[in-house]
Amino acid sequence: MAKSLGAEIETQVKSARNRMEFGRIDGVEHLEASKRLAQLDRSLQAIGPTGDQELYRHFPVATIAVLEGHFKATVATIINEGSPYLERGLALAKDRLKSATDVVPLLHRKAVTIGDVIAHVIPFNSVSSLENAFSALFDGDFKMMIAGARNPYDMRNECVTPCVLVPSVVDLWCALSLAFERRHILAHEAATKFLISFEDAKAAVDSCTLFASALDAVMWSTIWRNEPLTQYEMNVAAWSRCKDVRVNLAADLWKALAVATENGERVRFRRMHAAWKSFSKQWMDWEGEPFAMGSIRPMLAAISQERALAARREAIQGWLSLMRPEDRSA
């Protein structure tokens, strides 16, 4: 019996995630792709221009495979951002999702996301697949967006002359088209007389790497424009989240102190909380010792403190629910 569309999507998405280093796609798809492309580049350089020509045939196939995974992951991430990208994604896949009967249960039990579903069913077989999908999702000329892509770190740091990532989008599109064509031939034919040179293999790796970097830059200027990118921004965002948790904990502590006072346990409660603060500080200092001199230390300190504060708040809320069970329904 043939698998339903929903079961097929679930199986393939889960299998793909299991084969990824990070297990998930949201937010790390560029890192996953860039790491794999860097590995391919190192392998190609190790073979060298005078290596066995048979080995060069591997690279167009492998690089387009990486690009396909990156394409699907990025499409899913964009659509999972919600409106208006969700509506654009649904319109993009409407002809391939005529019946949602066997897909809805997957979404209901959160086996996959709607972004996963759409990314799975839309085509990926040429440069036009990339251009059509991203133009629809971004509601703009994607080719021109790639042509204008700037280094996201330069943009965040307000560099006077931010680096343009793609010198010629026409040349990039041509190189990608050749990579797709060669991959199709090599993946589906014996093609005994079809020779691939070192330069051909390098062109495939370089074009896919450049495209992935430019797409990443487009994401940082659109989908992730309000997300922290630089270490400074990540440090600030981490401490902002920590502050929010601290404020919420403080509110619950005042409630708990009032209850402890009513129970005649005020002094004991304060003594135990002071002991928790002392231990937590020691633990966080110990946890941060390996990163004492790094710029990442403030972010890690904030994350450690947020984790401790959240755990303390959960404990306080648990104690309050035991002492005042009637308040749980209030």
Contacts in CASP RR format, 6 or more apart in sequence:
PFRMAT RR
TARGET T0000
AUTHOR 0000-0000-0000
METHOD contacts of the structure
MODEL  1
MAKSLGAEIETQVKSARNRMEFGRIDGVEHLEASKRLAQLDRSLQAIGPT
GDQELYRHFPVATIAVLEGHFKATVATIINEGSPYLERGLALAKDRLKSA
TDVVPLLHRKAVTIGDVIAHVIPFNSVSSLENAFSALFDGDFKMMIAGAR
NPYDMRNECVTPCVLVPSVVDLWCALSLAFERRHILAHEAATKFLISFED
AKAAVDSCTLFASALDAVMWSTIWRNEPLTQYEMNVAAWSRCKDVRVNLA
ADLWKALAVATENGERVRFRRMHAAWKSFSKQWMDWEGEPFAMGSIRPML
AAISQERALAARREAIQGWLSLMRPEDRSA
3 11 0 8 1.000
4 102 0 8 1.000
5 102 0 8 1.000
5 103 0 8 1.000
5 121 0 8 1.000
6 102 0 8 1.000
6 103 0 8 1.000
6 105 0 8 1.000
6 106 0 8 1.000
6 117 0 8 1.000
7 102 0 8 1.000
9 103 0 8 1.000
9 106 0 8 1.000
9 112 0 8 1.000
9 116 0 8 1.000
9 117 0 8 1.000
9 120 0 8 1.000
9 121 0 8 1.000
10 106 0 8 1.000
10 111 0 8 1.000
10 112 0 8 1.000
12 120 0 8 1.000
13 112 0 8 1.000
13 116 0 8 1.000
13 120 0 8 1.000
14 111 0 8 1.000
14 112 0 8 1.000
16 69 0 8 1.000
16 72 0 8 1.000
17 23 0 8 1.000
17 24 0 8 1.000
17 25 0 8 1.000
20 32 0 8 1.000
21 32 0 8 1.000
21 35 0 8 1.000
22 28 0 8 1.000
22 31 0 8 1.000
22 32 0 8 1.000
25 32 0 8 1.000
25 73 0 8 1.000
25 76 0 8 1.000
25 77 0 8 1.000
26 76 0 8 1.000
26 77 0 8 1.000
26 80 0 8 1.000
27 77 0 8 1.000
29 69 0 8 1.000
29 70 0 8 1.000
29 73 0 8 1.000
29 74 0 8 1.000
29 77 0 8 1.000
30 70 0 8 1.000
30 74 0 8 1.000
30 212 0 8 1.000
30 213 0 8 1.000
30 215 0 8 1.000
30 216 0 8 1.000
30 219 0 8 1.000
32 70 0 8 1.000
32 73 0 8 1.000
33 66 0 8 1.000
33 67 0 8 1.000
33 69 0 8 1.000
33 70 0 8 1.000
33 73 0 8 1.000
33 212 0 8 1.000
34 209 0 8 1.000
34 212 0 8 1.000
34 213 0 8 1.000
34 216 0 8 1.000
36 66 0 8 1.000
37 63 0 8 1.000
37 66 0 8 1.000
37 205 0 8 1.000
37 208 0 8 1.000
37 209 0 8 1.000
37 212 0 8 1.000
38 209 0 8 1.000
40 59 0 8 1.000
40 62 0 8 1.000
40 63 0 8 1.000
40 66 0 8 1.000
40 205 0 8 1.000
41 205 0 8 1.000
41 206 0 8 1.000
41 209 0 8 1.000
44 56 0 8 1.000
44 59 0 8 1.000
44 198 0 8 1.000
44 201 0 8 1.000
44 202 0 8 1.000
44 205 0 8 1.000
47 55 0 8 1.000
47 56 0 8 1.000
47 198 0 8 1.000
48 198 0 8 1.000
49 198 0 8 1.000
49 199 0 8 1.000
50 198 0 8 1.000
51 198 0 8 1.000
53 195 0 8 1.000
53 196 0 8 1.000
53 197 0 8 1.000
56 196 0 8 1.000
56 197 0 8 1.000
56 198 0 8 1.000
56 200 0 8 1.000
56 201 0 8 1.000
57 186 0 8 1.000
57 196 0 8 1.000
58 201 0 8 1.000
59 196 0 8 1.000
59 201 0 8 1.000
59 202 0 8 1.000
59 204 0 8 1.000
59 205 0 8 1.000
60 179 0 8 1.000
60 182 0 8 1.000
60 183 0 8 1.000
60 186 0 8 1.000
60 196 0 8 1.000
60 200 0 8 1.000
60 201 0 8 1.000
60 204 0 8 1.000
61 183 0 8 1.000
61 186 0 8 1.000
61 187 0 8 1.000
63 179 0 8 1.000
63 183 0 8 1.000
63 204 0 8 1.000
63 205 0 8 1.000
63 207 0 8 1.000
63 208 0 8 1.000
64 179 0 8 1.000
64 180 0 8 1.000
64 183 0 8 1.000
64 204 0 8 1.000
64 208 0 8 1.000
65 183 0 8 1.000
66 208 0 8 1.000
67 208 0 8 1.000
67 211 0 8 1.000
67 212 0 8 1.000
68 124 0 8 1.000
70 212 0 8 1.000
70 215 0 8 1.000
71 119 0 8 1.000
71 124 0 8 1.000
71 129 0 8 1.000
71 130 0 8 1.000
71 133 0 8 1.000
72 119 0 8 1.000
72 120 0 8 1.000
72 124 0 8 1.000
73 119 0 8 1.000
74 215 0 8 1.000
74 219 0 8 1.000
75 115 0 8 1.000
75 118 0 8 1.000
75 119 0 8 1.000
75 122 0 8 1.000
75 133 0 8 1.000
75 134 0 8 1.000
75 137 0 8 1.000
76 113 0 8 1.000
76 115 0 8 1.000
76 116 0 8 1.000
76 118 0 8 1.000
76 119 0 8 1.000
77 115 0 8 1.000
77 219 0 8 1.000
77 223 0 8 1.000
78 85 0 8 1.000
78 137 0 8 1.000
78 138 0 8 1.000
78 219 0 8 1.000
78 223 0 8 1.000
79 85 0 8 1.000
79 86 0 8 1.000
79 88 0 8 1.000
79 89 0 8 1.000
79 113 0 8 1.000
79 114 0 8 1.000
79 115 0 8 1.000
79 118 0 8 1.000
79 119 0 8 1.000
79 137 0 8 1.000
80 86 0 8 1.000
80 113 0 8 1.000
80 114 0 8 1.000
80 115 0 8 1.000
81 223 0 8 1.000
84 139 0 8 1.000
85 137 0 8 1.000
85 223 0 8 1.000
86 114 0 8 1.000
88 136 0 8 1.000
88 137 0 8 1.000
88 139 0 8 1.000
89 115 0 8 1.000
89 118 0 8 1.000
89 136 0 8 1.000
89 137 0 8 1.000
90 97 0 8 1.000
90 114 0 8 1.000
90 118 0 8 1.000
91 136 0 8 1.000
92 118 0 8 1.000
92 122 0 8 1.000
92 133 0 8 1.000
92 136 0 8 1.000
92 137 0 8 1.000
93 117 0 8 1.000
93 118 0 8 1.000
93 121 0 8 1.000
93 122 0 8 1.000
96 121 0 8 1.000
96 122 0 8 1.000
97 103 0 8 1.000
97 117 0 8 1.000
97 118 0 8 1.000
97 121 0 8 1.000
103 117 0 8 1.000
106 112 0 8 1.000
106 117 0 8 1.000
107 113 0 8 1.000
107 114 0 8 1.000
107 117 0 8 1.000
122 129 0 8 1.000
122 133 0 8 1.000
123 129 0 8 1.000
124 130 0 8 1.000
125 180 0 8 1.000
125 184 0 8 1.000
126 177 0 8 1.000
126 180 0 8 1.000
127 173 0 8 1.000
127 176 0 8 1.000
127 177 0 8 1.000
127 180 0 8 1.000
130 142 0 8 1.000
130 176 0 8 1.000
130 211 0 8 1.000
131 142 0 8 1.000
131 143 0 8 1.000
134 142 0 8 1.000
134 145 0 8 1.000
134 215 0 8 1.000
134 218 0 8 1.000
135 141 0 8 1.000
135 142 0 8 1.000
135 143 0 8 1.000
138 145 0 8 1.000
138 218 0 8 1.000
138 222 0 8 1.000
142 218 0 8 1.000
143 169 0 8 1.000
143 173 0 8 1.000
144 169 0 8 1.000
145 218 0 8 1.000
146 166 0 8 1.000
146 169 0 8 1.000
146 172 0 8 1.000
146 211 0 8 1.000
146 214 0 8 1.000
146 215 0 8 1.000
146 218 0 8 1.000
147 166 0 8 1.000
147 169 0 8 1.000
148 164 0 8 1.000
148 165 0 8 1.000
148 166 0 8 1.000
148 169 0 8 1.000
149 164 0 8 1.000
149 165 0 8 1.000
149 166 0 8 1.000
149 213 0 8 1.000
149 214 0 8 1.000
149 215 0 8 1.000
149 217 0 8 1.000
149 218 0 8 1.000
149 221 0 8 1.000
150 162 0 8 1.000
150 163 0 8 1.000
150 164 0 8 1.000
150 165 0 8 1.000
150 217 0 8 1.000
150 221 0 8 1.000
151 159 0 8 1.000
151 162 0 8 1.000
151 163 0 8 1.000
151 165 0 8 1.000
151 217 0 8 1.000
152 216 0 8 1.000
152 217 0 8 1.000
152 220 0 8 1.000
152 221 0 8 1.000
152 229 0 8 1.000
153 229 0 8 1.000
153 230 0 8 1.000
154 162 0 8 1.000
154 163 0 8 1.000
155 162 0 8 1.000
155 220 0 8 1.000
155 221 0 8 1.000
156 220 0 8 1.000
156 229 0 8 1.000
156 230 0 8 1.000
156 233 0 8 1.000
157 230 0 8 1.000
165 210 0 8 1.000
165 213 0 8 1.000
165 214 0 8 1.000
165 217 0 8 1.000
166 172 0 8 1.000
166 210 0 8 1.000
166 214 0 8 1.000
172 207 0 8 1.000
172 210 0 8 1.000
172 211 0 8 1.000
172 214 0 8 1.000
175 203 0 8 1.000
175 204 0 8 1.000
175 206 0 8 1.000
175 207 0 8 1.000
176 207 0 8 1.000
176 208 0 8 1.000
176 211 0 8 1.000
178 200 0 8 1.000
178 203 0 8 1.000
178 204 0 8 1.000
178 207 0 8 1.000
179 203 0 8 1.000
179 204 0 8 1.000
179 207 0 8 1.000
179 208 0 8 1.000
182 194 0 8 1.000
182 196 0 8 1.000
182 200 0 8 1.000
182 204 0 8 1.000
183 204 0 8 1.000
185 191 0 8 1.000
185 194 0 8 1.000
186 194 0 8 1.000
186 196 0 8 1.000
220 227 0 8 1.000
220 229 0 8 1.000
228 234 0 8 1.000
228 236 0 8 1.000
228 237 0 8 1.000
231 295 0 8 1.000
231 296 0 8 1.000
231 299 0 8 1.000
234 299 0 8 1.000
235 295 0 8 1.000
235 298 0 8 1.000
235 299 0 8 1.000
235 302 0 8 1.000
238 298 0 8 1.000
238 299 0 8 1.000
238 302 0 8 1.000
238 303 0 8 1.000
238 306 0 8 1.000
239 298 0 8 1.000
239 302 0 8 1.000
241 302 0 8 1.000
241 306 0 8 1.000
242 302 0 8 1.000
242 303 0 8 1.000
242 305 0 8 1.000
242 306 0 8 1.000
242 309 0 8 1.000
245 306 0 8 1.000
245 309 0 8 1.000
245 310 0 8 1.000
245 313 0 8 1.000
246 309 0 8 1.000
248 313 0 8 1.000
249 309 0 8 1.000
249 310 0 8 1.000
249 312 0 8 1.000
249 313 0 8 1.000
249 316 0 8 1.000
252 313 0 8 1.000
252 316 0 8 1.000
252 317 0 8 1.000
252 320 0 8 1.000
253 273 0 8 1.000
253 316 0 8 1.000
255 320 0 8 1.000
256 269 0 8 1.000
256 316 0 8 1.000
256 319 0 8 1.000
256 320 0 8 1.000
257 266 0 8 1.000
257 269 0 8 1.000
257 270 0 8 1.000
259 320 0 8 1.000
259 323 0 8 1.000
259 324 0 8 1.000
260 266 0 8 1.000
260 268 0 8 1.000
260 269 0 8 1.000
263 323 0 8 1.000
276 312 0 8 1.000
280 305 0 8 1.000
280 308 0 8 1.000
280 312 0 8 1.000
283 304 0 8 1.000
283 308 0 8 1.000
284 301 0 8 1.000
284 304 0 8 1.000
284 305 0 8 1.000
284 308 0 8 1.000
287 300 0 8 1.000
287 304 0 8 1.000
288 297 0 8 1.000
288 300 0 8 1.000
288 301 0 8 1.000
288 304 0 8 1.000
291 297 0 8 1.000
291 300 0 8 1.000
320 327 0 8 1.000
321 327 0 8 1.000
321 328 0 8 1.000
END
